[in-house]
Amino acid sequence: QLAPLEGDIQFGPVEKDDIAYLPQQNMVDRSFPITVQEMVALGAWKHMGAFGRLRSKHKKQVAQALQQLGLSGFEKRLIGSLSGGQMQRVLFARLLVQEANLILLDEPFTGVDSRTTHDLLHLIQHWHEQGKTIVAVLHDLEQVKSHFPHCLLLSREPIAFGPTADVLTEQNWQRARQLNEAFDENAVYCGAH
């Protein structure tokens, strides 16, 4: 969404429309009058466009996604009436309908109950088994260690990247803490040369 300060982004074999993005929940306007079914159906956007309509194939995908995420019976509810866990399930159902091969998750478990977290981690594991690439921003190190085989440790700069067990070492974690503690948000910006 933002242009890099330097360098460029190369997508390789992935097309831009084959990328699915799950924003943080606070980025979703829950007051917008849209139903659960309509929100999940937005996952079919790349197939139907702005003026298209849902075909029976897409309606079936939406129904299957709602069922898979335990939301059958919620179709006509407005998203503003949902709990945090229910809303996160809706957003994951939308990802299912998108059928993307690269899935970007921004803090997908923040403010979500443990049962929903468990169910969503199971879905992520299923995606991984299907060969999809999942990039998730997480702060819970135990979740990373338990469910993500590779990770990138960041703290204002890249600290380490690779197999999770090799990255989340005490030495790397101390380096990350040092960079975080030394951070001054009021400091004058100076670009690296």
Secondary structure, 3 states (H helix, E strand, C coil): CCCCCCCCCCCCCCCHHHEEEECCHHHCCCCCCCEHHHHHHHHHHHHHCCCCCCCHHHHHHHHHHHHHCCCCCCCCCEHHHCCHHHHHHHHHHHHHHHCCCEEEEECCCCCCCHHHHHHHHHHHHHHHHCCCEEEEECCCHHHHHHHCCEEEEECCCEEEEEEHHHHCCHHHHHHHHHHHHCCCCCCCCCCCC
